[in-house]
Amino acid sequence: MKELEVIVASVPDRDQVVAEIWLEGKQLAEVRRANDGFLAEIYPQQPAALP
């Protein structure tokens, strides 16, 4: 089973805290408050190599 982790972090380039979403040591996304709700920024990943 793959491990999904959510970390609440205070990063220097953001005004408020963010929620970072990680899967097996790779950051998949970041969620933060926006003016009228929330904003999710998705980080593209390289596809896994086939065996």
C-alpha positions as CSV (number, residue, x, y, z in Angstrom):
1,M,0.0,0.0,0.0
2,K,1.3,3.4,-0.9
3,E,1.6,6.1,1.8
4,L,-0.1,9.4,1.3
5,E,0.9,12.2,3.7
6,V,-0.5,15.7,4.2
7,I,1.8,18.2,5.9
8,V,0.7,21.6,7.1
9,A,3.6,24.0,6.5
10,S,4.6,27.6,6.7
11,V,6.7,28.4,3.7
12,P,8.4,31.7,3.1
13,D,6.9,32.5,-0.3
14,R,3.2,32.2,1.0
15,D,1.2,34.6,3.2
16,Q,-0.6,31.7,5.0
17,V,0.1,28.1,5.9
18,V,-0.3,25.5,3.1
19,A,-1.2,21.8,3.0
20,E,1.4,19.8,1.1
21,I,0.3,16.5,-0.3
22,W,3.1,13.9,-0.6
23,L,3.1,10.3,-2.0
24,E,6.1,8.1,-1.3
25,G,8.5,11.0,-0.8
26,K,7.3,13.1,-3.8
27,Q,5.2,16.2,-3.5
28,L,2.0,15.9,-5.6
29,A,0.2,19.0,-4.7
30,E,-0.2,22.1,-2.5
31,V,-3.5,23.5,-1.2
32,R,-3.9,27.0,0.2
33,R,-6.5,29.6,0.9
34,A,-7.4,31.9,-1.9
35,N,-9.5,35.1,-1.9
36,D,-12.8,33.2,-2.3
37,G,-12.0,29.6,-1.2
38,F,-9.1,27.3,-1.7
39,L,-6.5,26.8,-4.5
40,A,-4.9,23.5,-5.3
41,E,-1.7,23.5,-7.3
42,I,-0.9,20.1,-8.8
43,Y,2.7,19.2,-9.6
44,P,3.2,16.9,-12.6
45,Q,5.0,13.7,-12.1
46,Q,7.1,11.5,-14.4
47,P,5.2,8.3,-15.3
48,A,6.7,5.2,-13.6
49,A,8.9,3.1,-15.8
50,L,7.3,-0.2,-16.9
51,P,9.1,-3.4,-15.8
